[in-house]
Amino acid sequence: MNLANPAWLIAWVVLPILAILAVLLARFKGQPWERLAAERLRGRLIKNDHPLPRWLALGFLLAAMAIFIFALARPQGDAGVKTEKTEGRNVMIALDLSRSMRVTDVNPDRLGQGKILIYEILEVLKNDRVSLVGFAGTPYLFAPLTIDHGALKETVEQIDEQWVTMGGSDISAAIKLATATLKETGQNNNLLILISDGEENEGDLDAIIADAESAGVRIFSIGVGTEDGGFVPHDEFSGGYLLNESGNKVLSRLQPDVLKKLATSTGGRYVVAGSAGDIPALIEVAVQGMDFFEMEAGETKILIEFFQWAVLPGILFLMAAIIAGTRWSRVSMAVILLSWCIYPADLQAKDIRGAKTAFAEGRFHEARDTYRSLANEKEGNTAAKFRLGEGLSAYEALDLRGARSAYSEALLSTDDQVVSEAHEGLGNTLFQMGWLGISGSRYPKGKAVPDMEKFDELVREQLQKMSEEKVPEKGDTNGFIRLEAVMINWTDAVRHYRSSLEKNPKDEKPLKNSEMTMAYLKRLAELLEEEKQQTAEEMMQQQQQQGEGEPKEGEGEPKDKKEGNEGEPGEEGEGEKPKGNEKSEDKGDKGDKGDKPEEGEEGDKPEESDADPNESPEEEARRKLKENSDIEKGPLSSGRRQHRIPKKDW
């Protein structure tokens, strides 16, 4: 046994001093009264109580104080070392430390904004292992994969462009180092968050992308800076800015091409800091699809606290001191002792009854808060059971984030029944979150449960709204993000239902809920695939129609005007032909008059077709799209006519 705070034992010196003072005070306390009365009358006038109760009270009080001081010293016992394990994912952060990251086109500068993003990202990756790579001309691993986010934040706070010795911006080398580090973990589903302005890449991107894809690394790239850019600061140059060979200031702009290619090629996303909404929330959605794995969080020395064993006798001695030093009647003493013993248990029972009553009467917010308070006061399986009540109350109150948090804490229980119910509650919560994303309201109960036709109608409404949304220049539409979140939540819901069945195979509710969720999930995937195919067919048909309807040279021109002629053809006589090599724009008039086209005129002869009689309709459509590749510039507006400039200006 050892003491965590042995300095408290010095307070024991005070106890004998208090005992001596009490004896001296008792000795001289009665002398003034004795002087006021004659010795023969003192027995009648002065009533002296027996001193035994007072000395007992003093002894009990000193004993209680001695025990409390010992408890404050915190006696502990060593129970060995425990290796803690947790479930998490591997996430690496690559931060650009090139000189251009000091440009102040964003507040406070590009590097400062990147650090702020890292702090926010760490808040949503609480149980995940995170690593930090800094790069400029060469990359460095400044922090290995760790769950100690506090140490990682200290590294991010101190890091700057002077931590790297070689200038430049070799993004490929940074990704290569991150990929090699993630390969060593043995996991094939990892995330790399790249924060850079995208300038001056010096490596071979294609080879690095192929290596990252083979290692199962998805890249989430974040661009910092603006397209207008700013001048690169440098203290060693006159004026405080970096100068090129011509003596001009070096202008740095955000270059998104490399960042976009890295993200799209590896199945990730590209966003711009400051204009893409809640980036940490997008990253939280991105990592939800990654697989969890068990990892060691570190070794912890297990200590057993014994102070509670000292507190109980100290309380008993304190009660004995109060009883001994006070004049109590027998009835009042019995009532007080009984009330003190019953009150704590009665108070807790009252809180539990209040929570159940509030839940039964539909006051779910009140029930949630009461269960949460009870859970905070307890530990272990008892606290986990209260967390189940908190999660169910929050679920009924549509506080789905609170419900998910409560059920997640209930998973820490060692009781299989509690863990099973927690998994089932998490599944219900995630399913409800997905349903809210589609319908905007909670999933109905009883006879109002929607069938697949109603579900198809709801999904098609969302797809219609998504098609009507304005496509942003960067990122995805809100409708696409919403449907993607629905599929992720429902996939996780199925996993929790199956985990609930593993803990309690006899429970049929998780099985039914899992089958129902899988049915909705498969149908949603089918509708998305149908929408994708329909959109592709409509685009192909539109491009075919535009290619077939493109006017040939001379077609669609007005018959009553000729550029550069002073008069109308009808005024000079019918059948008059142009002189020399001059040609009329109106090819249709030539056909009406029976004129034959002159040799060498363009557009008069029918174009030779490269069609293959054995080609399929899809091959024919692709061939026509290739022949009419100029329509890829965009569809013509309604009523627009395409004119060709004549070879000769009349």
C-alpha positions in Angstrom: 0.0 0.0 0.0 1.2 3.5 -0.7 -0.2 7.0 -0.3 -0.9 9.3 -3.3 -0.9 12.5 -1.1 1.2 11.7 2.0 1.6 15.4 2.9 -1.8 15.4 4.4 -0.6 13.2 7.3 1.2 16.3 8.7 -2.3 17.5 9.8 -2.2 14.7 12.5 0.0 17.0 14.5 -3.0 19.3 15.1 -5.1 16.6 16.8 -3.1 16.3 20.1 -3.0 20.1 20.3 -6.7 20.3 20.1 -7.0 17.6 22.8 -4.8 19.6 25.2 -6.7 22.8 24.6 -10.0 21.1 25.3 -8.7 19.8 28.7 -7.5 23.2 29.7 -10.7 24.9 28.7 -12.8 22.3 30.7 -10.6 22.8 33.8 -11.0 26.6 33.9 -14.5 26.8 32.6 -16.4 26.4 35.9 -14.2 28.5 38.2 -16.0 31.9 37.7 -19.4 30.4 38.6 -18.0 28.8 41.8 -16.8 32.2 43.0 -20.3 33.7 42.7 -21.9 31.2 45.1 -21.1 30.2 48.6 -19.5 26.8 49.0 -22.5 25.4 51.0 -25.0 26.6 48.2 -23.0 25.5 45.2 -24.7 22.1 45.0 -28.1 23.6 44.8 -27.4 26.7 42.6 -24.9 25.2 40.1 -26.0 22.2 38.1 -23.0 20.2 36.8 -23.7 17.7 34.0 -21.7 14.5 34.0 -18.5 15.2 31.9 -18.4 11.7 30.3 -20.7 12.6 27.3 -18.5 15.6 26.5 -15.3 13.7 26.6 -16.8 10.9 24.5 -17.9 13.5 21.9 -14.4 15.0 21.9 -12.8 11.5 21.5 -15.1 10.5 18.6 -14.6 13.9 16.9 -10.8 13.6 17.1 -11.0 10.0 15.8 -13.2 11.1 12.9 -10.8 13.9 12.0 -7.8 11.5 12.1 -9.6 9.1 9.7 -10.6 11.8 7.3 -7.0 13.1 7.2 -5.9 9.5 6.3 -8.5 9.3 3.6 -7.2 12.6 2.1 -3.8 11.0 1.9 -5.4 8.5 -0.6 -4.2 5.1 0.4 -3.8 3.0 -2.8 -2.9 -0.6 -3.7 -1.1 -1.7 -6.9 -3.1 -4.2 -9.0 -0.7 -4.5 -11.9 -0.6 -3.1 -15.4 -3.5 -3.1 -17.9 -3.1 -2.8 -21.7 -5.9 -0.7 -22.9 -7.5 -1.4 -26.3 -9.8 0.7 -28.4 -11.4 0.7 -31.9 -10.4 3.3 -34.4 -9.1 4.1 -37.9 -5.9 5.3 -39.4 -5.9 8.9 -40.7 -2.8 10.8 -41.9 -2.7 14.6 -42.4 -0.2 16.0 -44.9 0.4 19.8 -44.4 2.1 21.9 -47.1 5.0 23.9 -45.5 6.3 25.6 -48.6 7.0 29.4 -48.6 3.8 30.1 -50.6 1.8 28.9 -47.6 2.7 32.2 -45.9 0.7 34.2 -48.5 -2.0 36.3 -46.7 -4.8 36.0 -49.3 -6.8 34.2 -46.5 -6.9 35.0 -42.8 -4.5 34.9 -41.1 -2.5 33.2 -43.9 -2.6 29.8 -45.7 -0.6 28.0 -43.1 -2.6 29.4 -40.2 -5.8 28.4 -41.9 -4.5 24.9 -42.4 -3.6 24.6 -38.7 -7.1 25.7 -37.7 -8.6 23.0 -40.0 -6.4 20.4 -38.4 -7.6 21.4 -34.9 -11.2 21.1 -36.0 -10.6 17.8 -37.8 -9.0 16.3 -34.6 -12.3 17.1 -32.7 -14.2 14.7 -35.0 -11.5 11.9 -35.0 -11.4 11.5 -31.2 -10.8 7.7 -31.2 -8.8 7.4 -34.4 -5.0 7.2 -34.8 -3.8 10.4 -36.6 -0.3 11.2 -38.0 1.2 14.4 -39.4 3.5 14.7 -42.4 5.0 18.1 -43.3 6.4 18.7 -46.8 7.9 21.2 -49.0 10.8 20.1 -51.3 11.0 16.9 -49.2 8.5 15.3 -46.8 9.1 14.6 -43.1 7.1 12.4 -40.6 6.7 14.9 -37.7 4.2 12.7 -35.7 3.6 9.0 -36.1 0.2 7.4 -35.9 -1.1 8.0 -32.4 -4.3 8.5 -30.4 -2.5 11.1 -28.3 -4.2 14.1 -30.0 -2.9 16.5 -27.3 0.7 15.9 -28.3 -0.3 16.1 -32.0 -1.9 19.5 -31.4 1.3 20.8 -29.7 3.3 19.7 -32.8 0.9 21.5 -35.1 1.0 24.6 -33.0 4.8 24.8 -33.3 5.3 23.7 -36.9 6.1 26.3 -39.6 7.9 26.6 -43.0 11.3 26.6 -41.3 10.9 23.0 -40.2 11.8 21.8 -43.7 15.3 22.4 -45.1 14.5 22.2 -48.8 12.1 24.6 -50.6 9.5 23.7 -53.2 6.3 21.7 -53.1 6.7 18.0 -53.9 3.2 16.7 -53.2 4.0 13.4 -54.8 6.8 12.7 -52.3 4.5 13.5 -49.4 1.8 11.1 -50.6 4.5 8.5 -51.2 5.7 8.8 -47.6 2.1 8.7 -46.3 1.2 5.7 -48.3 4.3 3.8 -47.2 3.6 4.6 -43.5 -0.1 3.5 -43.9 1.1 0.2 -45.6 3.0 -0.7 -42.5 -0.2 -0.8 -40.4 -1.5 -3.7 -42.4 -4.9 -2.0 -42.9 -6.3 -1.6 -46.5 -8.8 1.1 -45.7 -7.1 4.4 -44.7 -7.6 8.1 -45.2 -5.1 10.8 -46.2 -6.0 14.5 -45.7 -3.9 16.7 -47.9 -3.8 20.5 -47.1 -2.0 22.5 -49.7 -2.2 25.4 -52.2 -1.3 22.9 -55.0 1.6 24.9 -56.4 4.9 23.6 -57.9 4.3 19.9 -57.8 7.6 18.2 -58.8 6.8 14.4 -58.8 5.1 11.8 -61.0 1.4 12.0 -59.9 0.2 9.0 -61.9 2.5 6.5 -60.3 1.8 7.8 -56.8 -2.0 7.6 -57.4 -1.7 4.0 -58.6 0.4 3.2 -55.5 -2.2 4.9 -53.2 -5.1 3.0 -54.8 -3.4 -0.3 -54.4 -2.8 0.4 -50.7 -6.4 1.4 -50.2 -5.6 5.0 -49.4 -8.3 7.6 -50.1 -7.2 11.2 -50.5 -9.3 14.0 -49.1 -7.6 17.2 -50.5 -8.3 20.7 -49.1 -7.2 23.7 -51.1 -6.1 26.8 -49.1 -5.8 30.2 -50.8 -7.7 32.1 -53.5 -7.6 32.2 -57.3 -6.5 35.8 -57.1 -3.6 34.9 -54.9 -1.1 37.2 -53.2 2.6 37.9 -53.1 4.9 35.5 -51.3 6.5 37.1 -48.2 10.3 36.6 -47.5 12.3 38.5 -44.9 15.6 38.1 -46.7 14.5 40.2 -49.7 14.1 44.0 -49.8 10.5 45.0 -49.3 9.7 41.8 -47.4 8.6 39.8 -50.5 10.2 37.0 -52.5 11.6 38.3 -55.9 12.2 36.4 -59.1 15.2 36.7 -61.4 13.7 39.8 -63.0 13.4 41.5 -59.7 9.5 41.3 -59.6 7.4 40.0 -56.7 6.4 36.4 -56.9 2.6 36.0 -57.1 1.1 32.7 -55.7 -2.4 31.5 -56.6 -4.4 28.5 -55.5 -3.8 25.7 -58.1 -6.6 23.2 -57.8 -5.8 20.9 -60.7 -3.4 18.6 -58.9 -5.5 18.5 -55.7 -8.6 17.6 -57.8 -6.8 14.8 -59.6 -5.5 13.2 -56.5 -9.0 13.3 -54.8 -11.1 12.0 -57.8 -8.6 9.3 -58.8 -8.5 7.7 -55.3 -12.2 8.0 -54.5 -11.9 11.0 -52.2 -13.1 14.6 -52.4 -11.7 18.0 -53.1 -12.9 21.1 -51.2 -11.7 24.6 -50.8 -11.1 25.9 -47.2 -13.5 28.7 -46.3 -16.0 28.0 -49.1 -17.1 24.4 -48.8 -19.2 24.5 -45.7 -18.4 22.4 -42.7 -15.2 20.5 -43.7 -14.9 18.5 -40.4 -18.4 17.2 -40.9 -17.6 16.1 -44.5 -14.5 14.3 -43.2 -16.6 12.7 -40.4 -18.9 11.3 -43.2 -15.9 10.2 -45.2 -14.4 8.1 -42.3 -17.7 6.5 -41.4 -17.4 4.2 -44.3 -13.9 3.0 -43.2 -13.5 -0.2 -41.2 -12.8 -0.1 -37.5 -9.9 -2.2 -36.1 -8.8 -2.9 -32.6 -5.6 -1.2 -31.5 -3.7 -0.9 -28.3 -4.0 2.6 -26.7 -1.2 2.1 -24.2 -0.4 0.5 -20.8 -2.1 1.8 -17.7 -1.0 1.1 -14.1 -4.1 -0.2 -12.2 -4.4 1.3 -8.7 -7.0 0.3 -6.2 -8.2 3.2 -4.0 -8.8 2.4 -0.3 -9.9 5.8 0.9 -13.6 4.8 0.8 -12.9 2.2 3.4 -11.6 5.0 5.7 -14.4 7.4 4.9 -17.2 5.1 6.2 -15.8 4.7 9.8 -15.0 8.4 9.8 -18.6 9.2 9.2 -19.7 6.8 11.9 -17.3 8.4 14.4 -18.6 11.8 13.4 -22.2 10.8 14.0 -21.2 9.3 17.4 -19.6 12.6 18.4 -22.7 14.5 17.5 -25.0 12.1 19.3 -22.8 12.0 22.4 -22.4 15.8 22.7 -26.0 16.7 22.2 -29.0 16.3 24.5 -31.4 14.2 22.4 -34.6 12.7 23.5 -35.0 9.1 22.7 -37.9 9.6 20.2 -36.2 12.4 18.2 -33.0 10.4 18.1 -34.7 7.4 16.6 -36.5 9.5 14.0 -33.4 11.3 12.8 -31.4 8.1 12.5 -34.1 6.4 10.5 -34.6 9.4 8.2 -30.8 9.6 7.5 -30.7 5.9 6.6 -33.7 6.0 4.3 -33.3 9.4 2.6 -30.5 8.6 0.0 -32.1 5.5 -1.3 -35.6 7.1 -1.3 -34.2 10.1 -3.3 -32.7 7.8 -6.0 -35.9 5.8 -6.2 -37.8 9.0 -6.6 -35.6 10.1 -9.5 -36.0 6.8 -11.3 -39.8 6.9 -10.8 -39.8 10.5 -12.1 -37.9 9.5 -15.2 -40.2 6.6 -16.0 -43.3 8.8 -15.4 -41.9 11.6 -17.6 -41.3 9.0 -20.4 -44.8 7.5 -20.1 -46.4 10.9 -20.2 -44.4 12.0 -23.3 -42.1 14.4 -21.6 -39.1 12.8 -23.3 -36.7 15.7 -22.9 -37.2 15.7 -19.1 -36.8 11.9 -19.0 -33.6 12.1 -21.0 -32.1 14.7 -18.7 -33.0 12.7 -15.6 -31.6 9.4 -16.9 -28.4 11.3 -17.9 -28.1 12.7 -14.4 -28.5 9.2 -12.9 -25.9 7.7 -15.3 -23.4 10.4 -14.5 -23.6 9.5 -10.8 -23.0 5.8 -11.3 -20.4 3.6 -12.9 -20.2 0.3 -14.7 -23.2 -1.7 -15.7 -25.6 0.5 -13.6 -24.6 3.6 -15.5 -24.9 1.7 -18.8 -28.5 0.8 -18.0 -29.3 4.4 -17.3 -27.7 5.3 -20.6 -30.1 3.0 -22.3 -33.0 5.0 -20.8 -31.3 8.2 -21.8 -30.8 7.0 -25.4 -34.4 5.8 -25.7 -35.8 9.1 -24.3 -33.6 11.1 -26.7 -34.6 8.9 -29.6 -38.3 9.6 -28.9 -37.6 13.3 -28.5 -35.9 13.2 -32.0 -32.6 14.2 -30.4 -30.8 11.6 -32.6 -27.3 12.9 -31.9 -27.9 12.6 -28.2 -29.4 9.2 -28.6 -26.4 8.0 -30.6 -24.0 9.3 -27.9 -25.9 7.7 -25.1 -26.2 4.3 -26.8 -22.5 4.4 -27.7 -21.6 4.9 -24.0 -23.9 2.0 -23.1 -21.7 -0.3 -25.3 -19.0 -0.1 -22.6 -21.1 -2.4 -20.4 -19.9 -5.9 -19.7 -23.5 -7.2 -19.6 -24.4 -8.8 -23.0 -28.1 -7.9 -22.7 -27.2 -4.2 -22.2 -24.8 -4.3 -25.1 -27.4 -6.0 -27.3 -30.0 -3.4 -26.6 -27.4 -0.6 -27.1 -26.6 -2.0 -30.6 -30.3 -2.3 -31.4 -30.8 1.3 -30.2 -27.9 2.6 -32.4 -29.4 0.8 -35.4 -32.8 2.4 -34.8 -31.2 5.8 -34.4 -29.1 5.5 -37.6 -32.1 4.3 -39.6 -34.2 7.2 -38.3 -31.4 9.7 -39.3 -31.4 8.2 -42.8 -35.2 8.3 -43.1 -35.3 12.0 -41.9 -32.8 12.7 -44.7 -35.2 11.3 -47.3 -38.7 12.2 -46.1 -38.0 15.1 -43.7 -40.1 13.4 -41.0 -39.7 10.5 -38.6 -40.4 6.9 -39.7 -44.1 6.1 -39.0 -45.3 3.3 -36.7 -48.0 0.7 -36.9 -50.3 0.6 -39.8 -48.8 3.8 -41.3 -45.5 2.0 -42.2 -44.9 2.9 -45.9 -44.5 0.3 -48.6 -42.0 0.3 -51.4 -44.2 2.3 -53.7 -44.3 5.1 -51.1 -40.6 4.8 -50.6 -40.0 5.1 -54.4 -42.1 8.2 -54.5 -40.1 9.8 -51.7 -36.8 9.0 -53.3 -37.9 10.2 -56.7 -38.9 13.5 -55.1 -35.5 13.9 -53.7 -33.9 13.0 -57.0 -36.1 15.5 -58.8 -35.1 18.2 -56.3 -31.4 17.2 -56.7 -31.7 17.6 -60.5 -33.2 21.0 -60.1 -30.4 22.2 -57.7 -27.8 24.4 -59.2 -24.6 22.5 -59.5 -21.8 24.3 -57.6 -18.5 25.0 -59.2 -16.7 23.0 -56.6 -18.1 20.1 -54.6 -21.4 18.2 -54.7 -24.9 19.4 -54.4 -26.7 19.2 -51.1 -29.1 16.6 -52.4 -26.2 14.3 -53.4 -24.6 14.7 -50.0 -27.9 14.0 -48.2 -28.5 10.7 -50.1 -24.9 9.7 -49.6 -25.3 10.2 -45.8 -28.5 8.1 -45.9 -26.7 5.1 -47.4 -23.9 5.4 -44.9 -26.2 5.6 -41.9 -28.3 2.6 -43.1 -25.2 0.5 -43.8 -24.0 1.2 -40.2 -27.5 0.5 -38.9 -27.4 -3.0 -40.5 -24.1 -3.6 -38.8 -25.4 -2.7 -35.4 -28.5 -4.9 -35.9 -26.3 -7.8 -36.7 -24.0 -7.1 -33.6 -27.2 -7.1 -31.5 -28.1 -10.5 -32.8 -24.7 -11.9 -32.0 -25.1 -10.8 -28.4 -28.8 -12.0 -28.1 -29.7 -14.4 -31.0 -33.2 -15.0 -29.5 -34.3 -11.4 -30.1 -36.3 -11.2 -33.3 -36.6 -7.4 -33.5 -33.0 -6.7 -34.7 -33.4 -9.4 -37.4 -36.6 -7.8 -38.7 -35.2 -4.3 -38.6 -32.0 -5.5 -40.4 -34.0 -7.1 -43.2 -36.3 -4.0 -43.6 -33.2 -1.7 -43.7 -31.5 -3.9 -46.2 -34.6 -3.8 -48.4 -34.8 0.0 -48.3 -31.0 0.2 -48.9 -31.1 -2.1 -52.0 -34.1 -0.3 -53.4 -32.3 3.1 -52.9 -29.3 1.8 -54.8 -31.5 0.6 -57.6 -33.3 3.9 -57.9 -29.9 5.8 -58.0 -28.6 3.4 -60.7 -31.8 4.0 -62.7 -31.5 7.7 -62.4 -27.9 7.5 -63.5 -28.7 5.4 -66.6 -31.7 7.6 -67.5 -29.6 10.8 -67.2 -26.9 9.2 -69.4 -29.5 8.2 -72.0 -31.0 11.6 -72.1 -27.7 13.3 -72.5 -26.8 10.9 -75.3 -30.1 11.5 -77.1 -29.7 15.2 -76.7 -26.2 15.1 -78.2 -27.4 12.9 -81.1 -30.3 15.3 -81.9 -27.9 18.2 -81.8 -25.4 16.4 -84.1 -28.2 15.5 -86.6 -29.8 18.9 -86.5 -26.6 20.9 -87.2 -27.1 22.9 -90.3 -24.8 22.2 -93.2 -23.1 24.9 -95.2 -25.7 26.9 -97.1 -28.7 25.4 -95.4 -31.1 27.5 -93.4 -30.0 30.8 -95.0 -32.7 33.3 -96.1 -33.7 33.1 -99.8 -34.5 36.8 -100.2 -31.0 38.3 -99.4 -27.5 38.0 -100.6 -24.6 39.7 -99.0 -22.9 42.3 -101.1 -25.5 42.4 -104.1 -27.2 45.6 -104.9 -30.4 44.1 -106.2 -32.7 41.1 -105.9 -32.3 38.2 -108.3 -35.8 38.5 -109.5 -35.3 42.1 -110.6 -32.4 41.2 -113.0 -34.1 38.2 -114.4 -34.5 34.6 -113.6 -31.8 32.0 -114.2 -29.0 34.6 -114.1 -25.9 32.8 -112.8 -23.1 34.3 -110.7 -20.2 35.5 -112.7 -16.7 34.0 -112.4 -16.2 31.8 -109.3 -18.9 33.5 -107.3 -21.4 31.2 -105.6 -24.8 31.8 -104.2 -25.4 31.1 -100.5 -28.9 29.7 -101.3 -28.2 26.1 -102.3 -31.9 25.5 -102.3 -32.5 27.9 -105.2 -30.0 26.1 -107.3 -31.9 22.9 -106.7 -35.2 24.5 -107.7 -33.8 25.9 -110.9 -32.1 22.7 -111.9 -28.6 24.1 -111.6 -25.8 21.6 -110.9 -23.2 22.4 -108.4 -19.9 23.4 -109.7 -16.9 21.2 -109.1 -14.8 22.0 -106.0 -17.7 23.6 -104.1 -17.6 22.5 -100.5 -20.7 21.1 -98.9 -22.4 20.2 -102.2 -21.4 16.6 -102.3 -22.9 14.2 -99.7 -20.5 13.3 -97.0 -19.2 9.8 -97.1 -20.3 7.8 -94.1 -18.0 5.6 -92.1 -20.9 3.5 -90.8 -20.3 -0.2 -90.3 -23.5 -2.3 -91.1 -22.6 -4.6 -88.2 -22.1 -1.9 -85.6 -24.5 -1.8 -82.6 -26.7 1.2 -81.8 -24.4 2.2 -78.9 -21.3 2.0 -81.2 -23.2 4.1 -83.8 -24.1 6.7 -81.2 -20.5 6.9 -80.0 -19.3 7.3 -83.7 -21.7 10.1 -84.3 -20.7 11.9 -81.1 -17.1 11.7 -82.2 -17.9 13.0 -85.7 -19.8 15.9 -84.1 -17.4 16.6 -81.2 -18.0 20.3 -81.5 -21.4 19.9 -79.8 -19.6 19.1 -76.6 -19.2 22.8 -76.1 -22.8 22.9 -75.0 -26.4 22.8 -76.4 -27.6 25.6 -78.5 -30.2 27.9 -77.0 -33.8 27.9 -78.1 -34.1 29.6 -81.5 -30.4 29.9 -82.1 -29.3 29.6 -85.7 -25.7 28.6 -86.6 -24.2 30.7 -89.3 -21.0 30.0 -91.3 -18.8 32.7 -92.6 -18.7 32.6 -96.4 -15.4 32.0 -98.1 -15.7 35.2 -100.0 -16.9 38.5 -98.8 -19.4 39.8 -101.3 
